[in-house]
């Protein structure tokens, strides 16, 4: 018998006392959950890790568009910058983005007939047009927009985006079952430290388990804070928060005329709590629009932070809409102005949100590595790296332990029963996360009534 076989047998004997039906059932669930989400977890970790550094990567890749040499002197008026941009490309002006710093360019979003929305970059001191790129919206560049769409699978349509929502729910199940399986009980080795001199299979097991022990809570946090942007659960919670007054208080809208266009469609960027809220409308009064210069003056007078975007009115009833989402959520603000009178139809910030809105906005900010500066950014980056390490180690561990020609799933307990705890978790997950809940029910039924196709002798 080889040393590796001896070590594996010794480990199996040491763990035999914990291989109860409950343990095996949870191990089996952990196995199937991991097998399903493993490739998605790697994708989420890699794209999420890149997006954490979107500002740095944008500056590196697109510096010639984003950066200018500071000049002692006044900036051009917003209308002058818009005129320079519109003179370089034919289309409809959709947004004005002022410079965020003394060495930053201004930008104008223009909707073209052939190329869609383009962002034209202008030197705010000289009016020189620096070039144009596809409008990346909140991502600020085509590259980061691609990364963002890959992260949510929105790049491939609505259905793959729903899969990511299921993956997020199963990731939480993975963490919960993983901690149950990791719990030391009578074990002392391979719990908090990796046995670097152990046989190959044991080494990969330790890398997977120990990394998960340290990073599991953060992975759970990333999974649950990513859910608000999902298609089904995110809209479900958003609607509930609106109806219960836990987003923006209803009184913000009692006296405001509204359109049927949701803000997520009428603005370049908006707060999660306002995504499905209808855009307010301007009331035509026979006078012309106040124009972008006056709109910017009013918006800045209302105390908006640097880095904001001003969306142009769309049609005769459209409004000027400003929004800003700085690193710290306390500075978030959305403003809508009547395009004829300049009246602020809506002026809401983070402090005005209800408990649900505040919790989700704060969670998303931490998720994106913004809220606590560089510590937050690198902390989330390490979590993404740990997620890749766990996923790769889990895949290698499975490949090494599986019998040839078999899936290698943990065997079904002889007295197979669905533990009450799992049933409770199923109900909770099913209510909170409908798509994940449906997939959990499907797995329960398959595992209970059709175990044989999935069953394999434990290696």
N, C-alpha and C positions, 0 to 999 in steps of 0.2 A: 504494500500500500504506500502510495507517495505521501510526501509531507503535506501537500495541499489536501489530499483526501482525508488524511488524519485530522487536519485542522477543521475541515468541514464537518466531519463526524463529531468531533468534540464540541463544535459550536451547536450542532443539531441536538446533542444530548443536553447541553446547558440550557437550550431554549425549549426543550420538550415540555417542561412544566407550564409554559405559557401558551402552548398550542391548544387552547380551549376552543370549542366551537365558535364562541364569540370572536376570539382572536383570529381564527381562520377566516371567518366571514368578513371581518373588517380588512384583513390582509387581502382577501380576494377582491373586495371593492377598491382598495387602494391600487391593486394591480391593474384592474380594468380602467379605472379613472386615469392612471398614469399612462397606460398604453394609448388611450384615446387622445389625451391632451398634450403628450410629450412634444410632438413637432410644433404645435401651436405655441406652447410655452417658450420654446426656443425663439420662434418668430417674434413673439411679444417682447421677450427680454432684449433681443438684439435691436429691434426697431424702437422700443421704449428707451433703451440706453442711448441710442443716437439722438432721439428727440430731446432728451435731457440737455443736450448741448447744441440746441438749434441756433441760439444766438451766436455762439462761437463758430459753428460750422457755416452759418450764413455769411458771417463776416469773412471767413477764410475763402469760401468759394465765390461769393458775390461782392467782394470788397469794392470793386471798381464801380458798382452801382450804389452801394450803401454809404460809402465814405467820401468826404470832400475835405479840402483844406480850409480851415476856419479863416474868416476875413474880418478885420475890424470894420464894422459897418452894419447897417440894418439889413434884415432879411427882406426879400421881395414879398409883396403882399400875396396872400393865398390865391387871389384871382389872377395875378400875374404868373404865378407858378403853373396854375391850371391852364392858362392860355398857352404857355410854352409847351406843355405836355400835349395839349390837344392839337397843336400845330404840327406835331410829329407823327400823328397817327389818327386816322378817321374813326369815329365812333362816339358812343354816348358816355358822357362823364358820369361815373358812378360813385367815386369817393375821393376825398383829399386826405393825405396822410402827411402832417407836418414833420419836420425833422425832430428827432428826440434828443439831439445833443448839438453842440457847436460844430462838430465835425461830421454830422450826419446829413444825408440828402433828404429831400422831400420826395413824395411820390404821389401819383395820380392814377386811380384805377379807371380804365376806359373799356367799355364793353364794345367789342368789335363784331362785325357780321361774320367774319371768317374764323378768327382765332379765339373767340370768346373773350373773357376778361383778361386784359393785359395791364400790368403795372408799369407806368413810365416814371423813371427816376430823373429828378431835376436838381441841379445845384441851386440851393435856395438863395445864394448870394449873387450869382451871375446869370442864372436862368439857362445855363447850358444843359441840354438834354443828355443824360449819361447813358441812356439805353432803356430797353424794355424787357420784361420777363412775364411769363404767365403769372397771373395774380394768385399768390399762395394763401391769401386770406390770413387767418390767425397764424398759420405756419410761417408766413413772411417770405417764402421762396418756393419755387417749383420742387426743389430737392426735398425740403422738409414737408411739403404737401404730400409728396409721394410716400415718404416715410410714415407720415400720419395715416394715410389711407391704407398702407400695408399693415400698420399696427392694428387697425380696426377691421381689416379685410374689406373695407368699403370700396377698395380699388376693384374688387371682383363682383360687386353688386350687393343687393339687399340680403340675399340668402346667406352668403358667406359671413356677412356682418352679424347675422343671427347666430351663426356657429360660434363666433367669438363670445357672444353672451353666454352660450352654454358652457364654453370652455372656462369662462370666469367663474361660473357657479361650481363646476367640477374642480377647479383649482382650490376653492375653499374646502370642498370635501376632501381633496387630497391632503391639505394641510391638517385638517382635523383628524383624519384617519392616520396620517403619518405620525402625528404626535402620540396617538394611542399606541402605535406599533413601536415607536422609539422609546417610550417610557421605560426607564432603566430596570424596574422590578429587581431581579437578583443579578443583573449583569453589571459589570464594572468596566469592561473594555468595549471600545467602539461606541461609546455613548457621547462623550464630550471631546475625545481626541481620536485621531485617525491612526490606526496601527500600520505604520508605513512599511514595516517589515513582514506584514502578514501576506499569505498567499493571494494571488491576483483577485480571485472572486471576493474574498473577504475585504481586500483593500478597496475595491470599487463599492462594496456595500457600505464601508465606513465613510467614504467620500460622500456618498449620497445621503446617508443618515445624519452624519455630524453636520454637514453643510445645512441640511434642512432644519436641524435643531437650532442653529443660530439664526437662520434667515427666515424660518417658517412664518413667524408673526408678521414680518414685513411683507412677505409674499401674499399673505392673507389680506393685509391692508391694501396692497396694490390691486388685488383682485376686486375687492368690494368698492374701492374708490374709483375704479374704472367703469363700474356698472352704470353710473348715471348717464353716460354717453351712449349706452346700448339702445337698440331700436325698440324693444318691447318693454323691458323693465324700466329703462330710463324714462320713457314716455308715460308709463303707468305711475311712477312716483311723482313725476313732474305734474301730471294732471291732478293727482291727489293733493299735492302741496298747494297748487293753485286753489282748488276747491275748499281746502281747509284753512286758507289764509296763512299758510306756513312758508310761502315764498315771499312775494311782495304783498303787503296788506291790500285788501280789496279797495280801500278808500283812495288808493292811488289812481283808480280808474273810474270812479263813480261819475265824475262830471266830464270825462274825456271822450270825445267822439272816436270810435274805433273802426278800423277796416276789417276785412276778413283774412288779411295776409299775416301769418305768424312772423314774429321777429327773426326767427332763424332763417327765413327766406327773404326778408326785407332788409337785412343788415349784413355787413361784412363779417361782423362778430358780435356776439351778445352773451349775456350771462345765462347759465344753465336755467336759472329760475324764470327767465323770460323767453325761453326758446319758443314755447307754444302760445305765448301771449300775443294777441293781435296788435299790429302796428296802429298807433293813433293816426288821425288824419288832420290835415290843415283845412281851414274854412276859407274858401275863396272870398275876397272882399272887394274885388274890382281893382286892387292895387297889384303891383308887380312883386316878385319875390325879393326878400331882403338881400339876397346874394351871399356868396360864400364868405366874403370879408366880414360882413356884419354878423353872420352866423358864428364864425370863429371867435369874434370879439365877445359875443354873448356867452358862448360855451366856456371860454377861458375865464370869463368873469364869474361863472358859477363854480369855479374851483376844481376843474378837472386836471388830472395829473398828466405829465408828459407821456407821449407814446400813444395818444388817442387817434382814432380814425373818425372822420366825418363822412357819413353817407349822404349823398345828394337826394333831394326829393324825387320820387318816381311818380310822375303825373301831376295833375292839377291839385290833387288832395294829398300828395306826398309830404313828408316832413324831413327836415335836417336831423339826422340822428348821429350822435357822438357816443363812442364807447371806448373804454380803456380798461385793460386788465394787467396791471403791473404785477411784479413778483409777489408782493404782499397783498392779500385779498382785501385788506382794509381800504386800499385805494381804488377798488373797482367802482366804476360809475357808468351809468347809461343816461343819456339826455336826449329828449326829442323836442324839437322846436317847430312851432307853426311857421311855415315858410314865408308867410305874408306879414305876420305881426312880430315874429321873433319870440312869442310867448313860449315859456317852457311848459309843454304839455305833460312831460314826465321828467323827473330829475331824481333818480334813485341810486343809492350806493349800497355797499355791503352792510352798513349799519342799519339800513332800513329793512333788511331781510328777516324773515321768520326763522325759527330754529332749524327747520329742514333745509331751507336755502343756504343758511350760513354754514351748516355742517357739511353740505355737499360741496359748496364752493371752496371751503377750507381744505377738505379732503382732496379735491382735485388739484389744488395748488401744491399741496405736499406731494401728491402723486407725481406731479410734473417737476419736482425738485426745485421749486421756486420759493416757498414760504420762509425758509430759514437759511437763505443764502447758499454759499458754497458747501456748507456742511450738509444741507438737504440734498443738493445736487449730487455730490459724491456719495452720499449715503444711499440714495436711490440707484446710482450707478453700480455700487457694490452689490446691492440686492439683485440687480439685473444679471450681473456676473455670476452670483451665487445660483440664480435660477438656471442659467445655462449649464453650470457645473453639475447641479442636481439632476437636470434632465439628461445630460450626456452620461453621467455615472449610472443613473437608473436604467437607461437604455443598454449600456454595456453589461450591467449586472444581470439584466433580464436575458440578454443574448448568451451570456456565459452559463446561466443556470438552466436554461430551457432544454428539455430533451430534444434530440434531433427529430425533426418532422412534427413537432408539437408546439402549441402556443405556450406551454409551460405555465399555465395558470395555477395558483394554489388550489389544491383539491377541495371539493365540496365536503364539508363535515358530514360524518355518518348520520348524525342526528340534526341535519340541517334545519335551522329555524331562523326566521328573520327576527333579530333582536328588537325588543320594543324601542330601544334607543334609536335604532336606525329608522324605524317607522316614524318616530317623532321627528327626527331630522328630515325625513322625506317630506312630511307634511309641512314643516316650516319652510324648507327650501322651495317646495311646490307653490306655496302661497306667496313668498317673497320674490322668487325668481321663476316665473311660469315656464319658460323654455327649459331651464335646467330641471325643474320639477317633473316635466313630462318625460325628459330623458331618464331621470332617476326611476320613475314608475316603469318605463320600458325595460330598464336593466333589471329591476326587481322581478318583473314577470318572467323575463328570459332566464334569470338565474334560479328562479324558484321552480318553473315548470319545464324548462328546456336546458337542464344543466349539462347533459351529456356532450353536446357539440363543443362546449367550452371546457369540458372537464379534461384534465390531463394528470397523469401520475406525477406526484411531487418529486422533484429531483433532489 
